[in-house]
Amino acid sequence: MERLHRYTHDGKRYVIDTETCFCFECDPISWDVLDHYPHTPANRIYHLLSGKHDPRELAEVVGELEWLRATKAILPAPRHEEELKRFTIARGLHTLTVRLPDKKREPEQAKPGAGKGGAVSFLRSLRGVRACKETESDERGRGSGLLSKAGQLLLARSGDQVRLRLEAVGPPEALLAEKEEAAALFRLARLAGKNLVLAPGVRGAEGAFEGHTLTVFGEASNEKELDGTLDSLRKAGTENAGRLGKA
C-alpha cells in the first residue's frame, strides 16, 4: 500500500500519509512532485519535471517535503521493534509426512518341509497362516494408529506455527481406515488454535514417468472435506497416472 495517498475532493488536490494521517492540500507543482516522491531521487525528479515547472520551485517543494519528513509528519521511519518483526521466523514444526502400512499384503505361503518332520512343520505353517489371516480380517477395519501418533507429534512440536500440514501416504483402504483418527486430530487442532490441513497421498504405478513413482496428494481442512478427498482417491485407483492426476 502506498504511504502517501493522493486524492481529489471538491476540485482540490490532497495528500495524506496513511500511517500518520497527516493531510495537506497540494498546488499543481506539489501534486506532480508527489507522483515521484519519495521513491525517486531528487535529481531525477528535477530532470523529469524540468520541462513543466521552474527548477527553483521544484527544489523548494522537495525541500518542504523533506522538512515534513524530518519532523515525522510524513513517512516516519519504522521503529526498531517493528522492523525486527519483518524478519522474525516462526519456530516449530509445520509439516510432517507419514507412510501408512498396506494391510492387504498377503502373508508368505508356507512351503512343506523336506525329510523327517516335514509334515509336522507344514501343519504348523498352515495354522500360522490361518491365524495370520484371522488377525488380518479382524484388523482390516481399524487404523494402524500411525496417523494419530504423527498428528499428535506434529501438534506437540508445532511451537509458534499456526498452519500445519500432515501428509499421509498409503493405499486408499489404509487412508479410509484412519478416518476416525483424522477427525479426532481436526478437533484437537482446533482446540489448540491451529489450522490443520490433512493431505492424504496415493502412490501411482511405477514406470508412469520413466521409472519414477508418482504420489498425488489431496487436501482437507475438516472432516467433511476429508470424506470427499478420500472418495476421489479411492475411485481413481493407483494404476493410472492420468486418473490420479484428475482425482
Sequence and secondary structure as in RCSB ss.txt:
>XXXX:A:sequence
MERLHRYTHDGKRYVIDTETCFCFECDPISWDVLDHYPHTPANRIYHLLSGKHDPRELAEVVGELEWLRATKAIL
PAPRHEEELKRFTIARGLHTLTVRLPDKKREPEQAKPGAGKGGAVSFLRSLRGVRACKETESDERGRGSGLLSKA
GQLLLARSGDQVRLRLEAVGPPEALLAEKEEAAALFRLARLAGKNLVLAPGVRGAEGAFEGHTLTVFGEASNEKE
LDGTLDSLRKAGTENAGRLGKA
>XXXX:A:secstr
  SEEEEEETTEEEEEETTT  EEEE HHHHHHTTTTTTS HHHHHHHHTTTS HHHHHHHHHHHHHHHHTTSSS
    HHHHHHTT    S  EEEEE   TT          STTHHHHHHHHHHHHHHHHHHHHHHTTS  SHHHHH
HHHHHHT TT  EEEEEEES HHHHHHTHHHHHHHHHHHHHTT EEEEEEEEE  TTTBTTB  EEE  BSSHHH
HHHHHHHHHHH SS HHHHHH 
